[in-house]
Amino acid sequence: MAAARGTIRVGIGGWVFEPWRGTFYPDGLPQKRELEYAAQRLGSIEINGTYYGSQKPESFARWHAETPDGFVFALKGSRYITNRRVLAEAGPSIEKFFTGGVMELKEKLGPINWQFMPTKQFDPADFEAFLKLLPKSVEGVAIRHAVEVRHDSFRSPDFIALLREYGVAVITSADSDYTQIADITAPFVYGRIMGTKDAEPNGYSDADLDRWAKNAHVWAKGGVPDGLETVGAAPAGKSRRDVFLYVISGDKVRNPAAAMALTQRLSAPS
């Protein structure tokens, strides 16, 4: 009998990208129906626009209405929060972020990606102060937090211990030049893979797609996939985890094909 596993959602970054018209989106599909089309074929989408500025509450409500039950959006946290010198002073900005309309996504609000610049170094005291500011729930909805760090100073067991204490995930960046930290630190896993190539019809080779499908299964069953770089000790015990896996960057035109190929592999009987 197969071990119980969490829910695996595979997605892409955003849904508005002109080169996807005619490659992912059918010719003639109205732009206002692109989100609906993408959401019928993927399990999640990571919204990047929230990193650069606020969105209207009506937009979040519309995105909720245009997507099917079970679909989930990940959101980038505001750069005005993560790019500041002193993270401990981010409290008012974090409150503004969550009261600015994002809760209109309701049950479709997935994890928040707090992405830091490559120049941001690990300051244990300040980073813990930031983690203390992150709300566990807003308006009765549990909030899942993940951090994407890109400086090697974060490759520290102290960083991993902090995240585990606060139940925050470290985002696994893969197939890129960014710092990779694949430790399990939360009840869910957040991965971003960035190695698609235009020469591959599905973005990745069959072997690489098989590899990432296997990694997702391992994560969902509570394990740590082989071949990924970790920093601290393995987590105690082994429990099922939800997995959010996004095909990002790389040769972006191939990302929807890669995400759908992974989804197909993951839906096949194991």
Protein Blocks (a to p, Z undefined) as FASTA:
>chain_A
ZZdddddddddedjbdfklgojlmcghiafklmmmmmmmmpcbdcdfklmnoccdfklmm
mmmmmpcehiacdddddfklmmpmblmlmmmmmmmmmmnopmmnmmmlccddddddfklc
cdfklmmmmmmmpcfbgehiacddddddfbfklmcfklmmmmmmnopacdddehiabdcd
fbdfbfbdcdddfkbcfklmnlpafklmmmmmmmmmmmmnopacehiacfbdcdehjddd
ddddddeehjlklmmmmmmmmmmmmmpcZZ
